[in-house]
Amino acid sequence: MSKIGKALQGALMSGAVAAALTAASAVTATASAQTISCGEREAILETLKERYHEGRTAFGITADGRLLEVFSGPSGSWTLLMTRPGGQSCLMSSGEGWRHIIEEKPEDPVA
């Protein structure tokens, strides 16, 4: 079972989460063939924190208003989470070997 599946399974085991999760909301991702699982954001965050020791390390807003977040842990594990404006969160992908780097940003041409 993939880390995404395990995270959702862990979230499902907590009683309050089971009621919050939408029914069978899974689609197949492109090349990776991972299952995208959706559910209540707070339950997913709790699972990422408690089970995988992952915290938010990067985020941004997509053109259509979705919140895209990267969570990573000290072991190099990582999870990509997308949250819709209505509040539903979906685990998009996960993996190993995450490295946080800071590269120089190009100068702002307006400044």
C-alpha positions in Angstrom: 0.0 0.0 0.0 1.3 3.4 -0.9 2.1 6.1 1.7 -1.0 8.0 0.5 -3.2 5.0 1.1 -1.6 4.4 4.5 -2.1 8.0 5.5 -5.8 7.9 4.5 -6.2 4.6 6.2 -4.7 6.0 9.4 -7.0 9.0 9.1 -10.0 6.8 8.6 -9.3 4.9 11.8 -10.0 8.0 13.9 -13.7 8.1 14.5 -14.4 11.8 13.6 -12.6 11.5 10.3 -14.7 8.6 9.0 -17.8 10.8 8.9 -15.9 13.6 7.2 -14.4 11.7 4.4 -16.3 11.6 1.1 -17.3 8.3 -0.3 -14.7 6.5 -2.5 -13.2 9.7 -3.9 -10.2 8.1 -5.7 -8.9 8.6 -9.2 -5.8 7.3 -10.8 -2.9 9.7 -11.1 -1.0 10.0 -14.4 2.4 8.3 -14.8 2.9 7.3 -11.1 -0.4 5.3 -11.0 -0.8 6.3 -7.3 -4.3 6.7 -6.0 -5.4 10.2 -5.1 -7.3 10.1 -1.9 -9.4 13.0 -0.6 -10.8 13.8 2.8 -11.0 16.3 5.7 -7.9 18.5 5.8 -7.3 18.5 9.6 -7.5 14.7 9.7 -5.0 14.4 6.9 -2.6 16.9 8.5 -2.8 15.1 11.8 -1.9 11.8 10.1 1.0 13.4 8.3 2.3 14.8 11.6 1.8 11.9 13.9 2.5 8.9 11.5 5.1 10.4 9.2 6.5 13.3 11.3 5.9 15.6 8.3 5.3 19.3 8.5 4.5 22.0 5.9 7.7 23.1 4.1 6.3 24.9 1.1 3.0 26.2 -0.3 1.4 28.3 -3.0 -2.0 29.1 -4.5 -2.8 27.7 -8.0 -4.3 29.8 -10.8 -7.8 28.3 -10.0 -7.5 29.2 -6.2 -6.4 25.8 -4.8 -3.9 25.6 -2.0 -0.9 23.4 -2.9 1.3 22.3 0.0 4.4 20.2 0.4 4.9 18.4 3.7 8.2 16.8 4.4 9.9 14.9 7.3 13.4 14.6 8.7 13.8 11.2 7.0 13.3 12.8 3.5 9.6 11.6 3.2 7.3 14.1 1.4 3.6 14.5 0.6 1.9 16.9 -1.9 -1.5 18.0 -0.7 -4.0 20.0 -2.7 -6.9 21.8 -0.9 -9.9 23.1 -2.9 -11.5 26.5 -1.9 -14.5 24.5 -0.4 -12.2 22.8 2.0 -11.7 19.3 0.6 -8.1 18.2 0.6 -6.5 15.6 -1.7 -3.2 13.7 -1.3 -1.8 14.1 -4.8 1.5 12.3 -4.4 4.2 11.2 -2.0 7.7 9.9 -2.0 11.2 9.8 -0.5 14.4 11.9 -0.8 13.0 15.4 -0.3 15.7 18.0 0.0 14.9 21.6 0.9 17.1 24.0 -1.1 17.2 27.8 -1.4 18.4 29.0 -4.7 19.0 32.6 -5.6 15.9 34.2 -7.1 16.3 36.4 -10.2 16.0 40.1 -9.7 12.5 41.6 -9.9 12.5 43.4 -13.3 9.9 45.9 -12.0 12.0 47.1 -9.0 
